[in-house]
Amino acid sequence: APLGRPDLLGGWTIASSGDSCQLFMTLTSWTGGYRASTRGCQSETLKSVSAWNLQGSEVILAGQGGQPVARLASSGTNRFDGSANGQGIAFYR
């Protein structure tokens, strides 16, 4: 079945450049798509995530003003991999 927005809601672990923390996604409308927030992140890239959206099968994580921070694609059940500022990034649960 194609990926739908409800499949992405709730809490995830997000990891990039050795940093691992929590990502939360909701369906509250926000600049850049829908509201997202991170908790416990050290990386400025991960701390900047404030929105998410689904474009086809790709998940876009966005920062302030809706600017895309990362693009990820499904790489298995409940796992998404992609890149952010040239670094690998993943979220999973």
Residue, then its C-alpha position, 0 to 999 in steps of 0.5 A: a500500500p502507498l505511504g500515507r500521512p497517518d503512517l508517519l504520525g507519532g514518535w520516532t528515533i532520528a539519527s544523523s552524524g552520530d547523534s540520536c534523539q526523538l522526532f515527533m510528527t503531528l497533522t497540525s498544519w505548519t509552515g512547510g507542511y505539518r508540525a514536527s519537533t525533536r527532543g534531546c538532539q545535539s546536532e543543529t540540523l536535527k534541532s532545526v526540524s520543525a515541519w514535515n511533509l509527504q511528497g509521493s513516497e518521499v518524506i521531507l523534513a523542514g526547518q524554520g520558514g519551511q526550508p527543506v532540511a532533509r529528504l528521506a525515502s522508505s527503506g523498510t518497515n518503519r524505517f526511512d533513510g536519506s540525506a541532510n546537508g550532505q550527511g546521512i540521516a534516518f528515522y525509525r521505530 
